[in-house]
Structures are given as structure tokens and as C-alpha cells.
Amino acid sequence: MRTSTVIACLLLLNGCQSFQLPPEHKVPAHAACDFNNDDFNISDQPCDILRWFDFRFATDELDWPARKKIIAELGNDDVDTLKKILLSQNMDTPYQSRLRAQNQLNDLIPILPEELTKLIRILLQQPTQKLLEYESALVTVGKINSRQSQTIEEQKVKLDTLENKVKEQHNQIEQLMKIETTLSNKDRQNDK
């Protein structure tokens, strides 16, 4: 039984080795794409989608000031808006700029083709939304901590004030007790 299974597997593997794909399947999909021109299109065509990925990766190493300058030079059509969104995805992008890009993306998604929309939702919208939520939570926690620190400082000042009042009252009581002791001693001496 084992021998026949091994022989069947060897025959199957030998048949797979003799099978060859036609030449058009061996060329990577992006090899036929022309990335030398500056024409960006919003479509579900593989070359257009790959071009957007190429743009995102090509701008990934730029720091925020450089990307901000590019964003300022772009127009307001759909292609430039998508470029602005992609340029605002790096971790060093300030919160407000990333939030603006997320809102632009939410406005742009309804007009994007179906496949591009799916990719953008998975690769941009969902991660950016999570990051914005985390940053917002951190800001909120920071504000709460700051408020609590301020309250603690105020309570310390009040506590110091109360401790000083208690010390003053304690000193006054001790002085009164000394006066009473002195008066009692005088009365005893007078009674003798």
C-alpha cells in the first residue's frame, strides 16, 4: 500500500515538472507597466493600482516637512487628493494632518472603483482610523493625567495650609496650657 502511494506521488510530481506555463504568465505583472510617465489614474487596472503602491513606497522615506511641501503643491482633483492622502500616512505626520487625510479619504472612497476601494480600506483607512483612535485616546489620557496632577497639587497646597493651621492651634493650646499651669501654680502658692 505504501509503495503504491509513493509511486503515485512520484508520477504526479514528474507530471508537474513537465508542465510549463505559457511565457505570458512568467512575466511579472508590473513589468508591463510604464511607471516612467506621470499619469496617475484612479481605476481598477493592475498597473494603476501598482502605480499608487509605487508612489506610496517612493515617498515613504521623505520626512514630514518634505511631504508637506509636496502636498501644498498638489491640486484638489481626485488624483491629487489621493496623493495627499498617501503622503499623510507616515508615522511622523502630525495628528491634525493625518485626521484631515482620513476625512479626505472618507469623502473620496464613494467615487473610487470597487477593487481600489477594497485595497484602500484594508491598507489605509482601517489602520489609519485605529492609529487616530489610539492617538486621541492618548491625548485624552494625557489631559486626564494633567488634570489629576493639578488636582493633586491643589490638594497638597490645601493639606499644607491645614497642617499649618493645626500646628498653630497646637502651639496656641500649648501656650494656653502653660498659662493655665502657671496660673494654677500661682494659685497654689497663694493658697499656702
Secondary structure, DSSP 8 states (H G I E B T S, - for coil): -HHHHHHHHHHHHHHHHH----HHHHS-GGGG---SS-----SS-HHHHHHHHHHHHHTTTS-HHHHHHHHHH--SSHHHHHHHHHHT-STTS-HHHHHHHHHHHHHHGGGS-HHHHHHHIIIIIHHHHHHHHHHHHHHHHHHHHHHHHHHHHHHHHHHHHHHHHHHHHHHHHHHHHHHHHHHHHHHHHHH-
